[in-house]
Amino acid sequence: MKTFDQFASMNKDVADSFMKSGTILAKGFEDINRQIMALVQASVEANIETGKAAMGVRTLKDFSDLQSGWIRNYFDTTLSEATKLSALSIKIANQAAEPIQSHFNDAFSKMGDGFKKAA
């Protein structure tokens, strides 16, 4: 009976660690989605402002300068946001792996203790 109780407890612990991990992943995906939506909104706003400014240009040089500034800003923003998203993704993955890794570390430690007692 003791072995069954230990097995049941171990299965519950495994399920709990995966549930914690899933909860962390779900929250992390919400954070990533929120960041992406903010980027899209900022991009749309920048495009609208650039479009309005383009309506007021008087020379081809002014239009070219406006377009060059928009392109520079677009690439700078995209690179910056991609770096932030990458860092956030790594952080979320590490946080989500922690409950599972912790459980397996504890389980292997208990197994090691059991082997020591048996020897």
C-alpha angles and dihedrals in degrees: 000000000000091000091051091050091049091049092049091048091049091051091049090050091051091050091047093051091050091047091052090048092049091050091052091049092049092051090045092053088051089053092048091047091049091051092048092049090051089051092050091049092049090048093051091048091049090049092051092049091048090049091051091048090049090058089060101048117116103190138040089241091056090050091048091049091049092049093047090051091049092050092047091049091046094053094042091050094044093050093046094048093045089054091050092048091049092051091047091050092052091047092051093047091051093047092047093049094051099078092049094044091047092051094050092046089053092045093051090046090054090047089052090050089050091052091050091053092048093052 
